[in-house]
Amino acid sequence: MSSPIDAALAGPGSPRIRAGRPATRWTWLVLALVAPAAFLTVVIQVYPTLYSFYLSFGEVKAGKVALVGLDNYAWVFSSPKFWQSTQVTIVYGAAFVLLTFAIAMALALAFNSRIRGKGFYLTVIFVPWILSEITSGVIWRWMFLRDYGVLQNLLGPLFGDVTILATPVGAITVLVASNVWKSVAFALLLLLTALQTISTEIDEAARLDGAGLFRRLASITLPLIRPTATVVIAFMAIQAVNSIGMVMSVTEGGPGSSTEILSLFMYRQAMDFGKFGVGSAVAVVMFFVNLVFALTYLRALSKQSALGGR
Amino acid sequence: MRVRTAVAISAAIATAAAMLSACSAGDPSSDSDQIVVWGTWDMEDDASGMAEGAAALQGMIDSFESETGTSVVYESVPFDQLFQKVSLAVQSGGDIPDVVETASQEVFSRPDVFMDITSLLADAPFQSQVGESEKTTCVHDGVRRCVAVNIGSTAWFYSPSLLGDVAWPQTDEEWLTAGAELKAKGLYIASFYAGRDAAGVEQTWAPAIISAGGEIFDANGKPAWANDATVDVVTWMRELLARGYVPETNFTGDFAAGEQPFIDGDAVGLRGGSWSAQFVPPLAEGLPTGDAVVGAAPSIDGGPGYVTLYGQGWAVPEGAANPEDAAAFLAHLMTPSNQATWATAAYRIPTNAEAFADPGFAEVFASNQAFYTAIQNLTDDYGLVLPTSPCYTEALTRLGETLQTLMLDSNADAMDALLAAQNEVAGSCG
């Protein structure tokens, strides 16, 4: 069975690569073209990742690493703050992924129908996505400043004139809302593309058979775009675990440490407190959490390819 | 074909090796006629309150270069990132500057980051001219790790016109009484920064806790804040907040939020620093005319009203390429005329006694005598340098988070929360 690369190479005049056949000039060209990207991947991603694993078993002082065995992991797993951060990450991640998916799905369905001004609305929705995390975070923080924040002054009185960012529930709600606001465009783009590949005839047939909107959504639309939906959910979950820019600029992990998610906990241990070994141990834990999502993502991606892009 | 392939692979390996070696840590100041200096003053800034200090430092750099022939490469780093940046550079063996500006507490909290410069500066002329306050901030157990070009402290300012017939409170009970009277006039008694980071603890919480007879660290530098004095201070602060005598932003906002109510005229007092006139217009305008004055810091449970002492310190990081030239630069910053320039630009007190005789500073001192005298008295009588700790930043950050949580959740048990935070940090401190 030939791979997509084989197929791509099998253009007019290009030799096929088959198992057991000696490398041709074409093979060397392919390797040469791939080499720069492979080199950069090794230098920028593989090496730092492996070095993080190494650091997680050590303590860094004056540029030298002294190995300490599993001490860093023992400290991390016995730290109440690590578990609190894990809990915050789960709550924040679940809310972020669910809300982003739900809103993006609703918008994708709306944009998939004939509505006027679609281009304008899509542009507006895409603006947050192109802003940097810090810029977006500062905007949200300013909107919730106690004395001058627009949203603080609108919403604060509804909840007993509290400072919304000063309450743990309010802070995490603002954090989730700001991240959903920023990320929904990307999810929308993927879901809309998937929806546009569904033949209108199937939906039309179901409608004629008397299926309502929710029935068609549950029985036709969602099953047909399931690989893309899985990609979106896995991608958002990875983003939630790694998210740090928005957290630092919106709440800085506060009030107290009520919005300190794992990535911020890791950053503080390494950068603020100089505990690179502990920070690396947390990074390794996060790596394995992300690995689960990444494998799900890759699996969904391959299914999507098999289904022809949905 | 094979030869060509071999050549191509060799070239690729050579390129990769060159790129990797370019990425490795270099030796930025191996040139012995050059020093690299990191400071908080932005030389491009000619508009903010720090412009005067930046110009003063530039003048000192110029004179050092012309007197010694050593060139200075200056890099501006935001004040809240400088300590972290130099710590990371030293710890990771990265690009290490020769001289860094730093607050004195940081120098002794991380002796592994800052060099022992006792012998390098043993013969410097300033050694016989500086007072005890300089040595308190930069010399511990006979080891000098920095020079303090001037001394400042946190300070409580108030506006006599807003205060009216109410006396500026000195004790915790007087704060509650005055708070009620001022609230009736629609005013907060004071705004201050008591946020969730190390600075909030250093500047507001720690002086109050120590005033009440408590401690932050024990003699070994281990966290020891879970004590009755801290609980008393939390109870007092909760009372001030719950009764609406102080704004909530004192505990939830940033530095600027801690100053804003005073700037807006909504708060009678401000806990700032001797340097605050650089940034707070009502102080810059009011201190020379008496429309703003320095008041006593709160005394809790009958203890002294402490203020936190800050030396504007300069130090040499471990691993600096040119420590001798770096030490010469520090000595240059400490000359009487340069100290006079610093003190004028930064609203602080020179540490070199001879700087008071400098005509420029004498004139500035005379024009704002009440302020300078008050700050000098505060630093001499109530100046507090927090004990050092191997986990200084982590401990104060954790304490700050805990105190913020306690302020925002009035039902939380203060001692339980303080004890949990203390035990958690103690486990990895040392």
Interface residues (C-beta under 8 A of the other chain):
Chain A: R25 W28 A32 A35 F39 V43 V60 K61 A62 G63 K64 W75 S78 S79 P80 K81 L145 R146 D147 T163 L165 A166 T167 E252 G254 P255 G256 S257 S258 R268 M271 D272 F273 G274 K275 F276 V278
Chain B: M1 T5 A8 A12 A16 M19 L20 C23 A25 Q84 S87 L88 V90 Q91 S92 G93 G94 R110 D112 R196 P247 E248 T249 F251 T252 G253 A257 Q260 E318 G319 C391 T393 E394 T397 E401 T402 Q404 T405 L408 A420 E424 G427 S428
